[in-house]
Amino acid sequence: MIDSAQVRLERLQQARQLMKQHGVDALIIPSADPHMSEYLPEYWQGRSWLSGFTGSMGTLVVLQDFAGLWTDSRYWVQAPMQLAGTGIELKKIQVDPTYAVFLAEHLPQGAKVAIDGNVLSVSAAKELKTAFADKNITLVTDIDILAQIWHDRPSLPMQPIYQHPDKFVDTSITGKLAKVRQVMAEKGASHHLVCSLDDIAWILNLRGSDVEFNPVFLSHLLIDEQKATLFVHQDKLSDVIIDTLTQAGVGVADYDAVAAALAEVSGVLLIDPSRVAVGTLTSNSAQLAHGINPSTLLKSIKSEADIAHIREAMRQDGAALCEFFAEFEKKLAAGETITELDIDTMLNQARSRQPDHVSASFNTIAGFNANGAIVHYSATADNHSVIEGDGLLLIDSGGQYYNGTTDITRVAGVGQVSHEQKQDVTYVLKAHIGLAQAYFPENLPSAHIDALARIHLWSCGLDYRHGTGHGVGYFMNVHEDPQVISVLAQQTPERVLKRGMVTTNEPGLYREGKWGIRLENCVVHTVAYENEFGVFLKFDDLTLCPFDTRLILPELLTEAEKHWLNAYHQRVHDELIDRVDGDAKQWLIERTKPV
């Protein structure tokens, strides 16, 4: 629940008073923790606490006479609603100047800017210092103003850590450490500090629940040429896990002991500057080498065994979705009241009946009509819609399974769906098929294929402001680096398309105040051709759930697009028919009939 605008105004005033006491001209509060996570434990959700904006991405900047919230296009509809009454202005990333440029332009010569070093990455600190250099603006990282005014701040999570079941793991801790050490040696590093939680969980074949929806745990991992140390609250570890780590050459130390350990390190320390906080390195004495975490690339490429497990997770998820949609349509037909909140409950209940299900993989987005146009809309007890009348319901959801992570978006029709709505759904489906049918060279920068989806919307004067695809983990974070299919994303050498990666295909179309459409599948990159011209990849769909053909205009599809759709639906039918019964089975049969 978001506190009232008046409460947030009072908090902003308290922050400004402390800024004066510390001689600080501006305060930056990013969406981050010491591990540079996308989704944060409540302890680190200070930006949300102070501003009321609950999106997963955004930076709050406070001056004495100004406050602004910088966020991307996913939240341009949501943010003004949540910021209303606070005086905090929405600043649009890639439209307005960056907050670093804004501060450099508006602050006086020699000003001071405060940001908690524990939530500031090394790379972000460098960018800020560069932006501030001409005006001799000082970046202060040893003051945590939030800690002085957030008196009921939640505690750090202390959830137990557990092992990823052996039957779903094909590489041992020792094997993964060996691969990481090989890259360390290539880079001339004697030590490697890993702070990103998904990397640590992957390397150690462990999982946790410190962060909602993400099976990770708060920790740091320091690796040298012979051993490794896991810095974690040790009450989270069982004796069995400690023994397993010990056998793999991994010791255990307290979570807060990482700084002292870094003070003892000599030689060359490899860090990923975008995933390590300035505050973590305060006592470091080693020479730093910068580069992407080796494990980030290693875990992005799933083994054949991993992919086989993921396919089974997708079958379980597909069966659950058949049950959900059959129940949803039956309740609608019976005139039962269904809210957006009920969608999340129904989905979780359906998924929980599958044998390997653990939890949701993110907070379900169920947006009816105008709410569907808010890209990362989240229904709450105080703000949600009843699904009644006519329109479109966008449902973006996913599950965590011991054998995989799912992420799927479908659109359901309610009552009478207009010709214009069907036209929009068909255009988005054409964009989805356009990317699904892609062939491309291995190691192609991922942004290069974005246009294969968007061109089907561009040709009609339409577009969407989010990426078309992101990496997906293996019983891990639903958003996984390095690949991002988006012309909007910063391009780095690591953001290339490789065999074995799992990525989403999710074009969309949003008409503010009316409706939103997004059609999303997870796909795996497989080899299509390997010859004298190189290796060429294609996408193989993992997600198994029909698209509602009642919402499309077949006359707008080419014969090739109809063939793709019918072939996909036949595959969905064949893989799920023996996993469902009753209403769910009849629903599957009906929804997979050819166009």
C-alpha positions in Angstrom: 0.0 0.0 0.0 1.3 3.4 -1.0 1.3 6.0 1.9 -0.6 9.2 1.3 0.9 12.1 -0.7 0.9 14.1 2.5 3.0 11.5 4.3 5.5 11.4 1.4 5.7 15.2 1.3 6.7 15.2 5.0 9.3 12.6 4.3 10.7 14.7 1.5 10.9 17.6 3.8 12.8 15.6 6.4 15.2 14.5 3.8 15.8 18.1 2.7 16.4 19.2 6.3 19.1 16.5 6.7 20.6 17.5 3.3 21.1 21.0 4.7 22.7 19.7 7.9 25.2 17.6 5.8 25.8 20.5 3.4 24.4 18.4 0.5 22.8 20.1 -2.5 21.2 17.1 -4.1 20.2 13.5 -3.0 20.0 10.6 -5.4 18.0 7.5 -4.5 18.2 4.8 -7.2 16.4 1.4 -7.5 19.2 -0.7 -6.2 20.8 -2.7 -3.4 24.4 -3.8 -2.8 24.0 -6.5 -5.5 22.5 -4.2 -8.2 19.4 -6.4 -8.3 16.4 -5.5 -10.4 13.9 -6.6 -7.8 14.8 -5.6 -4.2 14.2 -6.8 -0.7 11.9 -4.3 1.2 14.9 -3.1 3.1 16.3 -1.5 0.0 13.1 -0.1 -1.5 13.8 3.4 -0.3 12.9 5.1 -3.5 9.4 3.6 -3.4 9.1 4.5 0.3 10.0 8.1 -0.3 8.3 8.8 -3.6 5.4 6.2 -3.7 6.4 5.0 -7.2 6.5 1.2 -7.1 8.0 0.4 -10.5 11.0 -1.8 -10.7 13.1 0.8 -12.4 13.6 4.5 -11.5 15.8 7.0 -9.8 14.6 9.7 -7.5 16.5 13.0 -7.3 15.8 15.6 -4.6 17.0 19.2 -4.4 15.7 21.9 -2.1 13.4 23.3 -4.8 12.9 20.3 -7.0 12.2 16.6 -7.0 12.1 14.3 -10.0 11.6 10.7 -10.8 13.5 9.3 -13.9 12.0 6.1 -15.3 11.6 4.4 -18.6 8.6 4.1 -21.0 7.1 1.1 -19.2 6.0 3.4 -16.4 5.1 6.7 -18.1 1.4 6.1 -17.4 1.8 4.5 -14.0 4.3 7.0 -12.5 2.2 10.2 -12.7 -0.7 8.5 -10.9 1.6 7.3 -8.0 3.5 10.6 -7.8 0.3 12.8 -7.8 0.3 15.3 -4.9 3.9 15.0 -4.0 5.4 17.6 -6.3 7.7 15.0 -7.7 8.0 15.4 -11.5 8.1 12.5 -14.0 11.2 12.6 -16.1 11.2 10.3 -19.1 14.4 8.4 -19.9 15.5 8.8 -23.5 13.3 11.9 -23.8 14.5 14.2 -21.0 18.1 14.8 -20.2 19.5 12.1 -17.8 19.5 12.9 -14.1 23.3 13.2 -14.2 23.1 15.9 -17.0 20.2 17.6 -15.2 22.2 17.9 -12.0 25.3 19.1 -13.8 23.2 21.8 -15.5 21.2 22.9 -12.4 23.7 22.7 -9.5 26.2 25.4 -8.8 30.0 25.1 -9.1 31.4 23.0 -6.3 28.1 21.5 -5.2 27.7 18.2 -3.3 25.6 15.3 -4.4 24.8 12.5 -1.9 24.1 8.9 -2.8 24.4 5.8 -0.5 27.6 4.0 -1.8 26.0 0.7 -0.9 23.5 1.1 -3.8 25.8 2.8 -6.3 27.6 0.6 -8.8 31.2 1.3 -9.7 30.2 2.0 -13.3 27.4 4.4 -12.3 29.8 6.3 -10.0 32.2 6.7 -12.8 29.5 8.1 -15.1 28.3 10.6 -12.5 31.8 11.8 -11.7 32.4 12.3 -15.4 29.2 14.3 -15.8 30.0 16.4 -12.7 33.7 17.1 -13.5 33.4 20.4 -15.4 31.6 22.0 -12.4 33.7 20.4 -9.8 30.7 18.8 -8.2 31.6 16.3 -5.4 29.9 12.9 -5.2 29.4 12.0 -1.5 28.9 8.2 -1.0 29.3 7.8 2.8 26.1 9.4 3.9 22.8 7.4 4.1 20.1 10.0 4.6 17.4 7.4 4.2 18.6 5.5 7.2 18.2 8.6 9.3 14.5 9.2 8.5 13.2 5.7 7.7 12.6 4.7 11.3 10.4 1.6 10.6 12.6 0.3 7.9 12.1 -3.4 7.3 14.8 -5.9 8.4 17.0 -7.7 5.9 15.4 -11.0 4.9 16.5 -14.2 6.6 14.9 -16.9 4.6 16.5 -20.3 4.5 18.7 -21.4 1.6 18.2 -24.7 -0.1 19.9 -26.8 -2.7 18.7 -26.9 -6.3 17.6 -30.5 -6.5 20.4 -32.7 -8.0 18.2 -34.2 -10.7 17.8 -30.7 -12.2 21.5 -29.8 -12.1 24.0 -31.1 -14.7 27.2 -29.3 -13.6 28.6 -29.5 -10.1 29.8 -26.5 -8.0 33.3 -27.6 -8.6 32.7 -27.7 -12.4 31.2 -24.2 -12.4 34.0 -22.8 -10.3 36.5 -24.3 -12.7 34.9 -22.6 -15.7 34.9 -19.3 -13.8 38.5 -19.7 -12.9 39.4 -20.4 -16.5 38.1 -17.0 -17.5 39.8 -15.4 -14.5 43.1 -16.8 -15.7 42.5 -15.5 -19.2 42.0 -12.0 -17.7 45.0 -12.3 -15.4 42.9 -12.1 -12.3 43.9 -13.9 -9.0 40.6 -13.1 -7.4 37.0 -12.5 -8.5 34.3 -10.8 -6.4 30.7 -11.8 -7.4 27.9 -9.7 -5.8 25.0 -10.3 -8.2 22.7 -12.8 -6.5 21.6 -14.8 -9.5 25.3 -15.5 -10.4 26.1 -16.7 -6.9 23.0 -18.9 -6.8 23.9 -20.4 -10.2 27.6 -21.1 -9.3 26.7 -22.8 -6.0 23.6 -24.7 -7.2 21.7 -23.1 -4.3 18.4 -21.2 -4.2 16.6 -19.0 -1.7 13.7 -16.6 -1.3 15.2 -13.4 0.0 13.8 -11.5 -3.0 10.1 -12.0 -3.9 9.7 -14.1 -7.0 13.5 -14.6 -7.5 15.0 -17.8 -6.0 18.1 -16.0 -4.7 19.6 -15.0 -1.3 21.6 -12.0 -0.1 25.3 -12.9 -0.3 28.7 -12.1 -1.8 31.1 -14.6 -3.2 34.9 -14.2 -3.4 36.8 -16.7 -5.6 40.5 -17.1 -5.8 42.6 -19.6 -7.7 42.2 -22.4 -5.1 39.2 -21.7 -2.9 36.1 -19.5 -2.5 34.2 -17.8 0.3 30.5 -17.3 0.5 29.6 -14.2 2.6 26.1 -14.8 3.9 24.0 -14.8 7.1 25.0 -18.3 8.3 21.7 -19.0 10.1 20.3 -19.5 6.6 22.5 -22.5 5.9 21.9 -26.1 7.0 24.7 -28.4 8.0 24.1 -30.4 4.8 24.7 -27.3 2.7 27.8 -26.2 4.6 29.2 -29.7 4.1 28.4 -29.6 0.4 30.1 -26.2 0.1 33.1 -27.4 2.1 33.6 -30.4 -0.2 33.6 -28.1 -3.2 36.2 -25.8 -1.6 33.8 -23.1 -0.6 34.1 -21.6 2.9 31.5 -19.6 4.7 31.8 -16.2 6.4 29.3 -13.6 7.7 27.5 -11.4 5.2 29.0 -8.2 6.6 32.6 -9.6 6.6 33.2 -9.1 2.8 34.8 -5.6 3.2 37.3 -6.9 5.7 38.1 -9.9 3.5 38.7 -7.5 0.5 41.2 -5.6 2.6 43.3 -8.7 2.8 43.3 -9.4 -1.0 46.4 -8.8 -3.0 46.9 -9.3 -6.7 44.3 -8.6 -9.3 40.6 -8.6 -8.4 38.1 -9.1 -11.2 34.8 -7.3 -10.8 31.8 -6.5 -12.9 31.6 -2.7 -12.4 27.9 -2.7 -13.2 27.2 -5.3 -10.5 29.4 -4.3 -7.6 28.7 -1.4 -5.3 31.2 1.3 -4.4 30.4 0.7 -0.7 31.4 -2.9 -1.0 34.9 -1.9 -2.2 35.6 0.7 0.5 38.4 -1.4 2.1 39.6 -3.1 -1.1 43.4 -3.1 -1.5 43.8 -5.1 -4.7 44.3 -3.9 -8.3 40.9 -4.0 -10.0 40.2 -5.6 -13.4 36.8 -4.8 -14.9 34.7 -7.1 -17.0 31.4 -8.8 -17.1 31.0 -11.6 -14.5 32.1 -14.9 -16.3 29.1 -16.6 -14.7 26.7 -14.2 -16.4 27.7 -15.5 -19.8 28.1 -19.1 -18.7 24.6 -19.3 -17.1 22.9 -17.6 -20.1 23.8 -20.6 -22.3 21.7 -23.5 -21.1 23.0 -27.0 -21.5 21.0 -29.6 -23.5 20.0 -31.1 -20.1 18.8 -27.7 -18.9 16.8 -27.2 -22.0 15.1 -30.6 -21.6 14.2 -29.7 -18.1 12.9 -26.3 -19.2 10.7 -28.0 -21.8 9.1 -30.1 -19.1 8.5 -27.0 -17.0 6.8 -25.3 -20.0 4.5 -28.4 -20.4 3.6 -28.2 -16.7 3.0 -24.4 -17.1 1.0 -25.0 -20.3 -1.3 -27.5 -18.6 -1.8 -25.1 -15.7 -2.8 -22.3 -18.2 -5.3 -24.6 -19.9 -6.9 -25.1 -16.5 -6.8 -21.4 -15.7 -8.3 -20.2 -19.0 -11.0 -22.9 -18.9 -12.0 -21.9 -15.4 -11.8 -18.2 -16.3 -14.1 -18.5 -19.4 -16.5 -20.7 -17.5 -16.9 -18.2 -14.7 -17.3 -15.3 -17.1 -20.0 -17.2 -19.0 -21.8 -17.9 -15.7 -21.9 -14.2 -14.9 -19.6 -14.6 -11.8 -17.8 -11.5 -10.6 -14.1 -11.7 -11.5 -11.6 -8.9 -10.7 -8.0 -8.4 -11.8 -6.9 -9.6 -8.4 -8.7 -12.8 -8.9 -6.7 -13.5 -12.0 -3.5 -13.7 -10.0 -5.1 -16.0 -7.4 -6.5 -18.3 -10.1 -3.2 -18.6 -11.9 -1.3 -19.3 -8.8 -3.7 -22.0 -7.8 -3.5 -23.6 -11.2 0.3 -23.6 -11.3 0.6 -24.8 -7.7 -1.1 -28.1 -8.7 1.9 -28.9 -11.0 4.5 -31.2 -9.5 7.6 -29.0 -9.8 6.0 -25.6 -9.1 7.7 -23.4 -6.5 6.2 -19.9 -6.9 5.3 -17.1 -9.3 8.2 -15.7 -11.2 6.9 -12.2 -11.0 3.9 -10.3 -9.8 1.1 -11.1 -12.3 0.0 -8.2 -14.6 -3.7 -8.5 -15.2 -5.0 -5.3 -16.9 -8.5 -4.9 -18.2 -9.0 -2.4 -21.0 -7.3 0.9 -20.0 -5.3 -0.8 -17.3 -3.8 -3.1 -19.9 -2.3 0.0 -21.5 -0.1 0.5 -18.4 2.8 -1.7 -19.4 3.8 -2.9 -15.9 0.4 -2.4 -14.3 -0.2 -4.0 -10.9 -3.6 -4.4 -9.5 -4.0 -3.7 -5.7 -6.7 -4.0 -3.2 -7.2 -0.2 -3.4 -6.9 0.0 -7.2 -8.3 -2.7 -9.5 -11.0 -3.3 -12.0 -13.8 -5.8 -12.3 -13.7 -7.7 -15.5 -17.1 -7.0 -16.9 -18.7 -5.5 -20.1 -16.7 -5.5 -23.3 -13.0 -5.3 -23.9 -9.5 -6.9 -23.7 -7.8 -8.4 -20.7 -4.0 -8.5 -20.8 -2.5 -11.2 -18.7 1.3 -11.4 -18.2 2.4 -14.0 -15.7 5.0 -16.7 -15.0 6.0 -19.5 -12.7 9.1 -20.7 -11.0 9.6 -24.4 -11.2 12.5 -26.5 -10.0 13.1 -27.3 -13.7 12.6 -23.9 -15.2 11.3 -20.3 -15.2 8.3 -19.3 -17.3 7.1 -16.0 -18.6 4.0 -15.7 -20.9 1.6 -13.0 -22.0 -1.8 -13.6 -23.6 -4.8 -11.4 -24.3 -8.4 -12.6 -23.5 -11.5 -11.1 -25.0 -14.4 -10.2 -22.7 -17.9 -9.6 -24.1 -17.9 -8.0 -27.5 -14.5 -7.3 -29.0 -14.4 -4.5 -31.6 -13.0 -4.7 -35.1 -10.3 -2.1 -34.1 -9.3 -4.2 -31.1 -9.1 -7.4 -33.3 -7.0 -5.4 -35.8 -4.6 -4.4 -33.1 -4.3 -7.9 -31.8 -3.6 -9.2 -35.3 -0.9 -6.7 -35.9 0.8 -7.7 -32.7 0.5 -11.4 -33.6 2.1 -10.6 -37.0 5.0 -8.9 -35.1 5.3 -12.0 -32.8 5.4 -14.3 -35.8 7.8 -12.1 -37.6 10.4 -12.6 -34.9 9.5 -16.2 -34.2 10.4 -17.1 -37.9 13.8 -15.3 -37.7 17.0 -16.8 -38.8 20.2 -15.0 -37.9 24.0 -15.5 -37.5 25.3 -16.7 -34.1 26.9 -13.9 -32.1 24.7 -11.2 -33.9 24.1 -8.2 -31.6 20.7 -8.9 -30.1 19.3 -5.5 -30.9 19.7 -6.2 -34.7 16.7 -8.4 -34.9 14.3 -6.1 -33.1 13.0 -4.7 -36.3 11.9 -8.1 -37.5 9.0 -7.7 -35.1 8.5 -4.0 -35.1 8.3 -3.7 -38.9 4.8 -5.2 -38.8 3.7 -2.3 -36.6 5.8 0.4 -38.2 4.2 -0.3 -41.5 0.9 0.7 -40.0 2.3 3.7 -38.1 2.3 1.9 -34.8 5.0 1.1 -32.2 5.7 0.2 -28.6 8.2 1.7 -26.1 9.6 -1.4 -24.4 12.0 -4.1 -25.6 10.9 -7.0 -27.7 12.8 -9.7 -25.7 14.9 -10.4 -22.6 16.9 -13.4 -21.4 15.2 -15.8 -19.0 16.9 -17.8 -16.2 16.8 -21.5 -15.4 14.9 -21.6 -12.1 16.4 -18.2 -11.7 15.5 -14.5 -12.4 12.8 -14.0 -15.0 15.0 -11.2 -16.5 18.5 -12.4 -17.2 21.5 -10.8 -18.8 23.2 -10.4 -21.2 20.9 -10.5 -24.3 18.2 -7.9 -24.8 16.2 -7.6 -28.1 15.7 -3.9 -28.1 16.8 -1.0 -30.1 16.3 1.0 -26.9 18.9 -0.9 -24.9 22.5 0.2 -24.6 24.6 -2.2 -26.7 27.6 -3.9 -25.2 29.9 -6.6 -26.6 28.3 -9.2 -24.5 24.7 -8.6 -25.8 24.8 -11.1 -28.6 22.7 -14.1 -29.6 24.2 -17.5 -28.8 22.9 -21.1 -29.1 21.3 -22.3 -25.9 20.1 -19.0 -24.7 16.4 -18.6 -23.6 14.8 -15.3 -24.6 11.3 -13.8 -24.7 9.4 -12.7 -27.9 7.0 -10.1 -26.7 5.9 -7.3 -29.0 3.0 -5.2 -27.9 0.7 -2.3 -28.7 -0.8 0.1 -26.1 -3.6 2.7 -26.6 -3.5 4.9 -23.5 -6.9 5.0 -21.8 -8.3 2.2 -24.0 -6.5 -1.1 -24.0 -3.1 -2.9 -24.2 -1.9 -5.9 -26.1 1.2 -8.0 -25.6 1.8 -11.5 -26.9 4.8 -13.3 -25.3 6.5 -16.7 -25.6 9.8 -17.9 -24.3 12.1 -19.3 -27.1 15.4 -21.2 -27.1 18.1 -20.4 -29.6 18.9 -23.5 -31.7 21.2 -24.2 -34.6 19.4 -24.0 -38.0 22.5 -24.2 -40.3 26.2 -24.7 -39.9 28.2 -24.5 -43.1 31.0 -22.5 -44.8 29.1 -19.3 -44.2 29.0 -19.8 -40.5 26.5 -20.9 -37.8 22.9 -19.6 -38.2 20.4 -19.8 -35.4 16.6 -19.8 -35.2 14.1 -19.6 -32.4 12.3 -22.7 -31.1 9.2 -22.0 -29.0 9.2 -23.3 -25.4 5.9 -21.7 -24.2 2.9 -23.9 -24.8 -0.4 -22.0 -24.8 -2.8 -21.1 -27.6 -3.3 -17.6 -28.9 -7.0 -16.8 -29.0 -7.9 -16.9 -32.7 -11.3 -15.4 -31.9 -9.4 -12.1 -31.5 -7.6 -12.1 -34.8 -8.6 -11.1 -38.3 -7.4 -14.0 -40.5 -7.6 -11.9 -43.7 -4.7 -9.8 -42.3 -2.4 -12.8 -42.0 -0.3 -14.1 -44.9 -0.4 -17.8 -45.8 3.0 -18.2 -44.2 1.8 -16.6 -41.0 -1.3 -18.8 -40.9 0.9 -21.9 -41.4 3.1 -20.8 -38.5 0.1 -20.3 -36.3 -1.6 -23.6 -37.2 1.7 -25.5 -36.7 2.3 -23.9 -33.3 -1.2 -24.7 -32.2 -0.9 -28.3 -33.4 2.3 -28.6 -31.3 0.6 -27.1 -28.3 -2.3 -29.6 -28.7 0.0 -32.6 -29.1 2.2 -31.8 -26.1 -0.6 -30.9 -23.7 -3.5 -33.1 -24.6 -2.5 -36.0 -22.3 -1.8 -33.6 -19.4 -5.3 -32.1 -19.1 -8.8 -33.4 -18.7 -12.4 -32.2 -18.3 -13.0 -28.5 -19.1 -9.3 -27.8 -19.6 -9.1 -30.5 -22.3 -12.1 -29.3 -24.1 -10.7 -25.7 -23.9 -7.4 -26.9 -25.4 -9.1 -28.8 -28.3 -11.2 -25.7 -29.1 -8.5 -23.1 -28.9 -6.0 -25.1 -31.1 -8.3 -25.6 -34.1 -6.6 -24.4 -37.3 -7.3 -21.0 -38.8 
